[in-house]
Amino acid sequence: MSLSTKEPEEISVLWLTAGLGCDGDTIAMTAATRPSLEDLVQGIIPGVPKLRLYNPVLAYEVGDDLLEAFERGANGLLNPFILVVEGSIPDESNKSGGVWAGFGNDSATGQPIPTCRWIDRLACEAWGVVAIGTCAAYGGVHAMAGNPTGAMGLADYLGHDFVSRAGVPIVAVPGCPVQPDAFMETLLYLLRQVAGKAPMIPLDPQGRPEWLFSDTAHEGCGRGGYYEQAQFSDVPGGAHCIVKLGCWGPVVNCNVGKRGWINGVGGCAQVGGVCIGCTMPGFPDKFMPFLEQPPGSLLSAQAVSTYGHSIRTLRRFTQGSLNTEPAWRGPPTRLQSEPDIASEAEVPVGDE
């Protein structure tokens, strides 16, 4: 859906990194390749509006020049634009003074402008709103039980029924940090949607793009085959399934196992690291303590062990048969009636 029938030649992205976060999602974007951030900023993808990026870490503009773009967006003078929020959203009402997070200073008071105020002003003007990383999507580490900031995800703050001026729900692309291409692919989809060349972005009930988060990490993991054969690593560094070391891959919606991290290379389980569930709304509270076997996997691992060894034995038997050539292949055999060519060659010419 687009607010205008005319295809925009350029669309701005106002990227707030002033939530409770570490800028890790912004840094992750520098590793994206399909597409890369440079591809969109330079406008080299046919049919996609050129991207004008305003990110405090990556933008050319600094200081008041950078803030001026956010002010124009908040005042409705930068349409269309996409708002990207990085970092969890604090509760600024749970204390007597000060701010938990801010971006720029108020020219009248000289005090920091709370990040929440920017979100209030920008979200209602944006063509679309995107939460990048688990902190912005669901609260993440800063929203752990007992935290003093009252941190929450963007949908918790704006409301889970929030839709933008273009009727687009909040798009959540979680990860700690987010997988680079997963976010850039989502941004590319939204740019195509702005241009009227893609339907409404399909999201799952947690606001994640369906095509990226429909499968579990386990379903795309290179170690998955070892699981069903009951081959588990008991110590770090092993080649087999690492669920007994604390991997939550069988129940976590994430495509890193299938996609890798950069150019198809890397990813948590591929390099021996257990999945700790960082793309899930319940992270981190529901996944702690880390590096301990998940409760559900205790039962499933025991169940798979009852038949896994038998499956492995049968597969090796079949494999042994398939690893030999069929009996009829080999050196050619002569037919009984075939003449002896070598003997005929020894007969002198003319002597018959």
TIPA-875964 format. One line per 2 residues: their letters; for each residue x, y, z of N, C-alpha, C. Coordinates in steps of 0.2 Angstrom, whole numbers, plus 5000, padded with zeros to 4 digits. Layout:
A	X/Y/Z/X/Y/Z/X/Y/Z | ... $
! end
This chain:
MS	5004/4994/5000/5000/5000/5000/5004/5006/5000 | 5003/5011/4996/5006/5017/4996/5002/5023/4997 $
LS	5004/5029/5000/5000/5034/5002/4999/5039/4996 | 5003/5037/4990/5002/5041/4984/5002/5036/4978 $
TK	4999/5038/4973/4999/5034/4967/5005/5035/4963 | 5009/5040/4964/5015/5042/4961/5021/5038/4965 $
EP	5025/5035/4961/5030/5031/4964/5036/5036/4966 | 5038/5035/4973/5043/5040/4975/5050/5038/4972 $
EE	5053/5043/4971/5060/5042/4968/5065/5041/4974 | 5063/5044/4980/5068/5043/4986/5063/5042/4992 $
IS	5066/5038/4996/5062/5038/5003/5067/5038/5008 | 5066/5042/5014/5070/5042/5019/5069/5037/5024 $
VL	5074/5035/5028/5074/5031/5034/5077/5034/5040 | 5072/5036/5044/5075/5039/5051/5076/5033/5056 $
WL	5082/5032/5057/5084/5027/5061/5086/5029/5068 | 5082/5028/5073/5083/5030/5080/5087/5024/5083 $
TA	5093/5026/5085/5098/5021/5089/5098/5023/5096 | 5093/5028/5099/5094/5030/5105/5089/5027/5110 $
GL	5087/5021/5109/5084/5017/5114/5089/5013/5118 | 5087/5009/5123/5092/5006/5127/5095/5000/5123 $
GC	5101/5001/5120/5104/4996/5116/5111/4997/5115 | 5114/4994/5110/5122/4994/5110/5124/4996/5103 $
DG	5119/4998/5098/5121/5000/5091/5123/4993/5088 | 5122/4987/5091/5125/4981/5087/5121/4980/5081 $
DT	5114/4982/5081/5111/4980/5075/5113/4985/5069 | 5114/4991/5071/5117/4996/5065/5124/4993/5063 $
IA	5128/4991/5067/5135/4988/5065/5134/4982/5061 | 5129/4978/5063/5127/4971/5059/5126/4973/5052 $
MT	5122/4979/5050/5120/4980/5044/5126/4982/5039 | 5132/4983/5042/5138/4984/5038/5140/4978/5035 $
AA	5138/4972/5037/5140/4966/5034/5135/4963/5029 | 5129/4966/5028/5124/4964/5024/5126/4964/5017 $
TR	5124/4959/5013/5126/4958/5006/5120/4957/5001 | 5114/4955/5004/5109/4953/4999/5102/4956/5002 $
PS	5101/4962/5000/5106/4967/4997/5110/4970/5003 | 5115/4974/5001/5119/4978/5005/5116/4985/5007 $
LE	5118/4988/5012/5115/4994/5013/5117/4999/5008 | 5123/4998/5005/5126/5003/5000/5121/5002/4993 $
DL	5119/4996/4992/5115/4995/4986/5109/4999/4987 | 5106/5000/4992/5099/5004/4993/5101/5011/4993 $
VQ	5106/5013/4997/5108/5020/4997/5110/5023/4990 | 5113/5019/4986/5115/5021/4980/5110/5020/4974 $
GI	5104/5017/4976/5099/5016/4972/5100/5012/4966 | 5104/5007/4967/5106/5003/4961/5101/4997/4959 $
IP	5096/4996/4963/5091/4990/4962/5085/4993/4958 | 5084/4990/4952/5079/4993/4948/5072/4993/4951 $
GV	5068/4998/4950/5061/4998/4953/5061/4999/4960 | 5066/5001/4964/5066/5002/4971/5068/5009/4972 $
PK	5064/5013/4976/5066/5020/4977/5073/5020/4981 | 5077/5025/4979/5083/5026/4982/5082/5028/4990 $
LR	5087/5025/4994/5086/5026/5001/5090/5032/5003 | 5087/5036/5007/5091/5042/5011/5091/5040/5018 $
LY	5097/5038/5020/5098/5036/5027/5100/5041/5032 | 5096/5041/5038/5098/5046/5043/5099/5041/5049 $
NP	5105/5039/5051/5107/5035/5056/5113/5038/5060 | 5112/5040/5067/5117/5043/5070/5124/5040/5070 $
VL	5124/5034/5069/5131/5030/5068/5134/5030/5061 | 5129/5030/5056/5132/5030/5049/5130/5036/5045 $
AY	5126/5041/5047/5125/5046/5043/5130/5051/5042 | 5130/5054/5036/5135/5060/5035/5134/5066/5039 $
EV	5127/5067/5040/5125/5073/5044/5127/5071/5052 | 5128/5077/5055/5129/5076/5062/5126/5082/5066 $
GD	5126/5082/5072/5123/5087/5076/5116/5090/5074 | 5116/5096/5074/5109/5099/5072/5107/5097/5065 $
DL	5112/5096/5060/5110/5094/5054/5106/5088/5054 | 5108/5083/5058/5105/5076/5058/5098/5077/5062 $
LE	5098/5081/5067/5092/5082/5071/5087/5085/5067 | 5089/5090/5062/5084/5093/5058/5080/5089/5054 $
AF	5083/5083/5051/5079/5078/5047/5074/5075/5051 | 5075/5073/5058/5071/5070/5062/5065/5075/5064 $
ER	5067/5081/5064/5062/5087/5066/5057/5087/5060 | 5060/5087/5054/5055/5087/5048/5051/5081/5047 $
GA	5053/5076/5049/5049/5070/5049/5044/5070/5054 | 5045/5073/5060/5040/5073/5065/5035/5079/5064 $
NG	5037/5083/5060/5032/5089/5058/5028/5087/5051 | 5029/5081/5049/5026/5079/5042/5029/5082/5036 $
LL	5035/5084/5036/5038/5087/5030/5043/5083/5027 | 5043/5076/5028/5048/5072/5025/5044/5065/5022 $
NP	5038/5066/5021/5035/5060/5018/5037/5058/5011 | 5037/5052/5009/5036/5046/5014/5043/5045/5018 $
FI	5042/5042/5024/5048/5040/5027/5047/5034/5031 | 5052/5030/5033/5051/5024/5037/5055/5025/5043 $
LV	5052/5024/5049/5055/5024/5055/5058/5018/5057 | 5064/5017/5059/5067/5011/5062/5069/5013/5069 $
VE	5067/5009/5073/5069/5010/5080/5074/5004/5083 | 5079/5006/5086/5084/5001/5088/5085/5002/5096 $
GS	5085/4997/5099/5085/4997/5107/5078/4997/5110 | 5078/4995/5116/5071/4994/5119/5069/5001/5122 $
IP	5063/5001/5123/5060/5008/5125/5059/5008/5133 | 5062/5013/5136/5061/5013/5143/5054/5017/5145 $
DE	5053/5016/5151/5047/5019/5154/5049/5025/5158 | 5048/5031/5154/5050/5037/5157/5046/5040/5163 $
SN	5040/5036/5164/5036/5039/5170/5037/5035/5176 | 5042/5031/5177/5043/5027/5183/5048/5030/5188 $
KS	5050/5037/5187/5055/5040/5191/5053/5047/5192 | 5057/5050/5197/5055/5057/5199/5058/5062/5194 $
GG	5064/5060/5191/5067/5065/5187/5072/5062/5182 | 5075/5066/5177/5080/5063/5173/5076/5059/5167 $
VW	5080/5057/5163/5078/5052/5157/5082/5046/5157 | 5079/5041/5155/5083/5034/5154/5086/5034/5147 $
AG	5083/5037/5142/5086/5038/5136/5084/5044/5132 | 5089/5047/5128/5087/5053/5125/5091/5054/5118 $
FG	5089/5058/5114/5092/5059/5108/5092/5067/5106 | 5098/5070/5107/5098/5077/5105/5096/5081/5112 $
ND	5097/5088/5112/5095/5092/5117/5089/5097/5115 | 5085/5098/5120/5079/5103/5119/5082/5110/5119 $
SA	5081/5114/5113/5084/5120/5112/5082/5125/5118 | 5076/5124/5120/5073/5129/5125/5075/5127/5132 $
TG	5076/5121/5134/5078/5119/5141/5085/5117/5141 | 5088/5115/5136/5095/5112/5136/5095/5105/5139 $
QP	5090/5102/5140/5089/5095/5143/5088/5090/5137 | 5091/5084/5138/5090/5079/5133/5083/5078/5131 $
IP	5081/5077/5125/5075/5075/5122/5074/5068/5123 | 5069/5065/5127/5068/5058/5128/5067/5055/5121 $
TC	5069/5049/5121/5068/5045/5115/5061/5043/5114 | 5057/5042/5119/5050/5041/5119/5046/5047/5116 $
RW	5049/5053/5117/5045/5059/5114/5046/5058/5106 | 5052/5057/5104/5053/5056/5097/5049/5051/5094 $
ID	5048/5045/5097/5044/5040/5095/5037/5042/5094 | 5035/5045/5099/5028/5048/5099/5026/5052/5093 $
RL	5031/5057/5092/5030/5061/5086/5031/5058/5079 | 5036/5054/5079/5038/5051/5072/5033/5045/5070 $
AC	5031/5041/5075/5027/5035/5073/5021/5037/5069 | 5018/5042/5072/5011/5044/5069/5012/5047/5062 $
EA	5018/5049/5060/5019/5052/5053/5022/5047/5048 | 5025/5042/5051/5029/5037/5047/5025/5033/5042 $
WG	5027/5032/5036/5024/5027/5031/5024/5020/5034 | 5029/5018/5038/5030/5012/5041/5034/5012/5047 $
VV	5034/5008/5052/5038/5008/5058/5041/5001/5059 | 5047/5000/5060/5051/4994/5060/5055/4994/5067 $
AI	5054/4988/5070/5059/4987/5076/5064/4983/5074 | 5070/4985/5074/5076/4981/5073/5080/4978/5079 $
GT	5081/4972/5079/5084/4969/5085/5079/4967/5090 | 5081/4962/5094/5076/4960/5099/5074/4965/5104 $
CA	5079/4969/5106/5077/4974/5111/5072/4979/5109 | 5072/4981/5103/5066/4985/5100/5060/4981/5099 $
AY	5061/4975/5097/5055/4971/5095/5051/4969/5101 | 5055/4966/5106/5051/4963/5112/5054/4966/5119 $
GG	5059/4970/5119/5062/4972/5125/5069/4970/5127 | 5070/4963/5125/5077/4960/5125/5080/4960/5132 $
VH	5086/4961/5132/5090/4960/5139/5088/4966/5144 | 5087/4972/5141/5085/4977/5146/5078/4976/5149 $
AM	5074/4972/5146/5068/4971/5149/5067/4965/5154 | 5073/4962/5156/5073/4957/5161/5069/4959/5167 $
AG	5067/4953/5170/5063/4954/5176/5067/4958/5181 | 5064/4963/5185/5068/4967/5190/5072/4973/5187 $
NP	5072/4974/5181/5076/4980/5178/5073/4986/5181 | 5076/4991/5182/5074/4998/5185/5071/5002/5179 $
TG	5072/5001/5173/5070/5006/5168/5063/5004/5165 | 5060/4998/5167/5053/4997/5164/5053/4996/5157 $
AM	5059/4993/5154/5060/4993/5147/5055/4988/5144 | 5053/4990/5137/5048/4986/5134/5050/4986/5126 $
GL	5046/4982/5122/5047/4982/5115/5043/4988/5112 | 5044/4989/5106/5041/4995/5102/5033/4994/5102 $
AD	5031/4987/5101/5024/4986/5101/5021/4987/5108 | 5024/4985/5113/5022/4986/5120/5021/4993/5121 $
YL	5025/4997/5118/5025/5005/5119/5019/5008/5115 | 5019/5006/5109/5014/5010/5104/5007/5006/5104 $
GH	5007/5000/5106/5001/4996/5106/5002/4991/5101 | 5000/4985/5102/5000/4979/5097/4996/4980/5092 $
DF	4991/4984/5092/4986/4985/5087/4988/4992/5082 | 4994/4994/5084/4996/5000/5080/4997/4999/5073 $
VS	4995/5004/5069/4996/5003/5061/4999/5010/5059 | 5003/5011/5054/5006/5017/5052/5000/5021/5048 $
RA	5002/5026/5045/4998/5030/5041/4996/5027/5035 | 5001/5022/5033/4999/5018/5027/4996/5011/5028 $
GV	4994/5011/5035/4990/5004/5037/4995/4998/5038 | 5001/5000/5039/5006/4994/5040/5007/4993/5047 $
PI	5006/4987/5050/5008/4985/5057/5015/4986/5058 | 5017/4986/5065/5024/4987/5067/5027/4980/5064 $
VA	5033/4981/5061/5037/4976/5058/5043/4974/5063 | 5043/4968/5066/5048/4966/5070/5053/4962/5067 $
VP	5060/4964/5067/5065/4959/5064/5070/4958/5070 | 5069/4953/5074/5073/4952/5080/5079/4948/5079 $
GC	5083/4948/5084/5090/4945/5084/5094/4949/5088 | 5100/4946/5091/5104/4950/5096/5111/4948/5094 $
PV	5114/4952/5088/5110/4957/5084/5106/4953/5079 | 5103/4957/5075/5099/4955/5070/5103/4952/5064 $
QP	5101/4946/5061/5105/4944/5055/5105/4949/5050 | 5111/4951/5047/5111/4957/5043/5106/4957/5037 $
DA	5106/4951/5033/5102/4951/5027/5095/4950/5028 | 5093/4947/5034/5086/4947/5036/5083/4954/5037 $
FM	5087/4958/5040/5084/4965/5040/5084/4969/5033 | 5089/4968/5030/5090/4972/5023/5085/4969/5018 $
ET	5083/4962/5019/5078/4960/5014/5071/4962/5016 | 5070/4963/5023/5064/4966/5025/5063/4973/5023 $
LL	5069/4977/5024/5068/4984/5021/5067/4984/5014 | 5070/4980/5010/5069/4980/5003/5062/4979/5001 $
YL	5059/4974/5005/5052/4972/5004/5048/4979/5005 | 5049/4982/5010/5045/4988/5012/5046/4993/5007 $
LR	5052/4994/5004/5053/4999/4999/5049/4997/4993 | 5049/4991/4991/5045/4989/4985/5037/4990/4987 $
QV	5035/4989/4993/5028/4990/4995/5027/4998/4994 | 5031/5002/4996/5030/5009/4996/5029/5011/4988 $
AG	5033/5008/4984/5033/5009/4977/5027/5006/4973 | 5023/5002/4977/5017/4999/4975/5018/4993/4971 $
KA	5024/4990/4972/5026/4984/4968/5026/4977/4972 | 5023/4978/4978/5023/4972/4983/5017/4973/4987 $
PM	5013/4967/4989/5007/4967/4993/5009/4969/5000 | 5004/4969/5005/5006/4970/5012/5011/4965/5014 $
IP	5016/4967/5018/5021/4963/5020/5018/4957/5025 | 5019/4951/5024/5016/4946/5028/5020/4945/5034 $
LD	5016/4945/5040/5019/4945/5046/5016/4939/5051 | 5020/4936/5055/5017/4931/5059/5014/4935/5065 $
PQ	5011/4931/5070/5008/4934/5076/5012/4938/5080 | 5019/4937/5080/5024/4941/5084/5026/4947/5080 $
GR	5024/4948/5074/5026/4954/5070/5032/4953/5066 | 5034/4947/5065/5040/4945/5061/5038/4943/5054 $
PE	5043/4945/5049/5041/4943/5042/5041/4935/5042 | 5035/4933/5039/5034/4926/5039/5039/4922/5036 $
WL	5041/4924/5030/5046/4920/5026/5053/4919/5029 | 5054/4924/5034/5061/4923/5038/5060/4919/5044 $
FS	5055/4919/5047/5054/4916/5054/5049/4911/5055 | 5047/4907/5049/5042/4902/5049/5045/4895/5052 $
DT	5052/4894/5050/5055/4888/5052/5059/4889/5059 | 5061/4884/5062/5065/4884/5068/5072/4884/5066 $
AH	5077/4886/5070/5084/4885/5069/5086/4878/5068 | 5083/4874/5071/5085/4866/5071/5083/4864/5064 $
EG	5077/4866/5061/5075/4864/5054/5080/4866/5049 | 5084/4871/5050/5089/4873/5045/5096/4871/5047 $
CG	5097/4868/5052/5104/4867/5055/5107/4861/5052 | 5114/4862/5051/5118/4857/5048/5119/4851/5053 $
RG	5117/4852/5059/5118/4847/5064/5112/4843/5066 | 5106/4845/5062/5100/4842/5064/5099/4835/5062 $
GY	5103/4833/5057/5103/4826/5056/5105/4821/5061 | 5110/4824/5065/5113/4820/5071/5108/4819/5076 $
YE	5103/4824/5077/5098/4824/5082/5094/4817/5082 | 5091/4816/5076/5087/4811/5075/5090/4804/5075 $
QA	5097/4804/5075/5101/4798/5075/5104/4797/5082 | 5102/4802/5087/5104/4802/5094/5111/4802/5095 $
QF	5114/4807/5091/5121/4808/5091/5122/4815/5094 | 5124/4815/5100/5124/4822/5104/5132/4823/5106 $
SD	5134/4829/5106/5140/4831/5108/5139/4833/5116 | 5144/4830/5120/5144/4831/5127/5148/4836/5129 $
VP	5153/4838/5125/5158/4844/5126/5158/4849/5121 | 5159/4855/5122/5160/4860/5117/5165/4858/5111 $
GG	5164/4860/5105/5168/4858/5100/5167/4852/5096 | 5162/4848/5098/5160/4842/5095/5156/4843/5088 $
AH	5156/4838/5084/5153/4839/5078/5146/4837/5077 | 5143/4834/5083/5136/4832/5083/5131/4837/5086 $
CI	5125/4835/5086/5120/4840/5089/5122/4842/5096 | 5121/4848/5097/5123/4851/5103/5117/4853/5108 $
VK	5111/4850/5107/5106/4851/5111/5107/4850/5119 | 5111/4845/5120/5113/4843/5127/5117/4849/5130 $
LG	5120/4853/5126/5125/4858/5129/5121/4865/5130 | 5114/4864/5129/5110/4870/5130/5107/4873/5124 $
CW	5107/4870/5118/5104/4873/5112/5097/4873/5112 | 5094/4879/5111/5086/4879/5110/5084/4879/5103 $
GP	5088/4877/5098/5086/4877/5091/5080/4874/5089 | 5078/4868/5092/5072/4865/5090/5066/4869/5091 $
VV	5066/4874/5095/5059/4877/5096/5060/4885/5095 | 5066/4887/5092/5067/4894/5091/5066/4896/5084 $
NC	5061/4901/5083/5060/4903/5076/5066/4908/5073 | 5070/4905/5069/5076/4909/5067/5079/4905/5061 $
NV	5081/4909/5056/5084/4906/5050/5091/4906/5049 | 5095/4908/5054/5102/4908/5054/5105/4902/5053 $
GK	5102/4896/5055/5105/4890/5054/5105/4888/5046 | 5100/4890/5043/5099/4889/5036/5103/4894/5032 $
RG	5103/4901/5034/5106/4906/5030/5113/4908/5032 | 5115/4906/5037/5122/4908/5039/5122/4915/5042 $
WI	5128/4918/5043/5128/4925/5045/5130/4930/5040 | 5136/4929/5037/5138/4933/5031/5140/4929/5025 $
NG	5137/4931/5020/5138/4927/5013/5137/4920/5014 | 5132/4918/5018/5130/4911/5019/5135/4907/5024 $
VG	5140/4911/5027/5145/4908/5031/5143/4909/5039 | 5145/4905/5043/5144/4906/5050/5137/4905/5053 $
GC	5135/4908/5058/5129/4906/5062/5131/4902/5068 | 5126/4903/5073/5128/4901/5080/5130/4893/5080 $
AQ	5125/4889/5078/5127/4882/5078/5132/4879/5074 | 5133/4883/5068/5138/4881/5063/5145/4882/5066 $
VG	5146/4887/5070/5153/4888/5073/5153/4885/5080 | 5148/4881/5082/5148/4877/5089/5145/4881/5094 $
GV	5142/4886/5093/5138/4890/5098/5131/4888/5099 | 5128/4887/5105/5122/4885/5106/5117/4891/5104 $
CI	5111/4889/5102/5106/4894/5101/5103/4896/5108 | 5103/4902/5110/5100/4904/5116/5093/4908/5115 $
GC	5090/4907/5109/5083/4910/5108/5083/4917/5107 | 5088/4921/5105/5088/4928/5105/5083/4931/5100 $
TM	5080/4927/5096/5074/4930/5091/5067/4929/5094 | 5067/4927/5100/5060/4925/5103/5058/4931/5108 $
PG	5051/4932/5108/5049/4937/5113/5050/4935/5120 | 5051/4929/5122/5053/4927/5129/5060/4928/5131 $
FP	5064/4930/5126/5071/4931/5127/5073/4937/5132 | 5077/4937/5137/5081/4931/5139/5078/4927/5144 $
DK	5073/4930/5148/5071/4927/5154/5069/4920/5153 | 5065/4918/5148/5063/4911/5147/5068/4906/5145 $
FM	5074/4908/5143/5079/4904/5141/5085/4903/5145 | 5084/4906/5151/5090/4905/5156/5088/4900/5161 $
PF	5094/4897/5164/5101/4898/5163/5103/4896/5156 | 5108/4900/5153/5111/4898/5147/5116/4892/5148 $
LE	5117/4888/5143/5122/4883/5143/5120/4877/5147 | 5113/4876/5148/5111/4870/5152/5105/4867/5147 $
QP	5105/4861/5147/5100/4857/5143/5093/4860/5144 | 5090/4862/5139/5083/4864/5140/5078/4859/5142 $
PG	5074/4860/5147/5070/4855/5150/5066/4851/5145 | 5063/4854/5140/5060/4849/5135/5064/4845/5131 $
SL	5070/4847/5130/5075/4842/5127/5077/4836/5131 | 5076/4836/5137/5078/4831/5141/5074/4825/5139 $
LS	5067/4826/5139/5063/4821/5137/5063/4819/5130 | 5064/4824/5125/5064/4822/5118/5071/4819/5116 $
AQ	5076/4820/5120/5083/4817/5118/5083/4810/5121 | 5079/4809/5126/5078/4802/5129/5074/4798/5124 $
AV	5069/4801/5121/5064/4797/5117/5068/4796/5110 | 5072/4800/5108/5075/4799/5101/5081/4794/5102 $
ST	5083/4793/5108/5089/4789/5109/5086/4781/5109 | 5079/4780/5110/5077/4774/5110/5077/4771/5103 $
YG	5076/4775/5098/5076/4773/5091/5082/4776/5087 | 5085/4781/5089/5090/4784/5085/5096/4779/5084 $
HS	5098/4775/5088/5104/4771/5087/5102/4765/5082 | 5095/4763/5082/5093/4758/5077/5093/4761/5070 $
IR	5091/4767/5070/5090/4771/5063/5098/4772/5061 | 5102/4774/5065/5109/4774/5063/5112/4768/5060 $
TL	5111/4762/5064/5113/4756/5062/5110/4754/5055 | 5104/4755/5054/5101/4753/5048/5103/4757/5042 $
RR	5104/4764/5043/5107/4768/5038/5114/4766/5036 | 5118/4764/5041/5125/4762/5039/5125/4756/5035 $
FT	5120/4751/5037/5120/4745/5033/5118/4747/5026 | 5113/4751/5025/5111/4753/5018/5117/4757/5015 $
QG	5120/4761/5018/5125/4765/5016/5131/4761/5013 | 5133/4756/5017/5138/4751/5015/5136/4748/5008 $
SL	5130/4746/5007/5128/4743/5001/5128/4748/4995 | 5126/4754/4997/5126/4759/4991/5133/4762/4990 $
NT	5138/4761/4994/5145/4763/4993/5149/4758/4989 | 5146/4753/4986/5149/4748/4981/5146/4748/4975 $
EP	5150/4747/4969/5147/4747/4963/5143/4741/4962 | 5138/4741/4957/5134/4735/4955/5138/4730/4953 $
AW	5137/4723/4954/5141/4718/4952/5142/4717/4945 | 5138/4720/4941/5139/4719/4933/5144/4724/4930 $
RG	5146/4729/4935/5151/4733/4932/5158/4731/4933 | 5162/4732/4928/5169/4729/4929/5172/4728/4922 $
PP	5178/4725/4921/5181/4724/4915/5177/4720/4910 | 5177/4722/4904/5172/4718/4899/5174/4711/4898 $
TR	5169/4707/4898/5170/4700/4897/5169/4698/4890 | 5173/4693/4887/5173/4691/4880/5167/4686/4879 $
LQ	5163/4686/4874/5159/4681/4872/5162/4675/4870 | 5160/4669/4871/5163/4662/4869/5164/4662/4862 $
SE	5160/4665/4858/5161/4665/4850/5165/4670/4848 | 5168/4675/4852/5171/4681/4849/5178/4678/4847 $
PD	5180/4680/4841/5187/4678/4838/5193/4681/4842 | 5198/4677/4842/5204/4679/4845/5208/4684/4841 $
IA	5207/4690/4842/5210/4695/4838/5218/4695/4838 | 5220/4693/4844/5228/4693/4844/5230/4687/4840 $
SE	5227/4682/4840/5229/4676/4837/5229/4677/4829 | 5224/4681/4827/5223/4682/4820/5229/4687/4817 $
AE	5231/4691/4822/5236/4696/4820/5243/4693/4819 | 5244/4687/4822/5250/4684/4821/5251/4680/4815 $
VP	5246/4679/4811/5246/4675/4804/5249/4680/4799 | 5255/4678/4796/5258/4682/4791/5253/4683/4785 $
VG	5254/4689/4782/5250/4691/4776/5251/4686/4770 | 5246/4684/4767/5247/4679/4761/5247/4672/4763 $
DE	5249/4670/4769/5248/4663/4771/5241/4661/4774 | 5238/4658/4771/5231/4657/4773/5230/4649/4774 $
! end
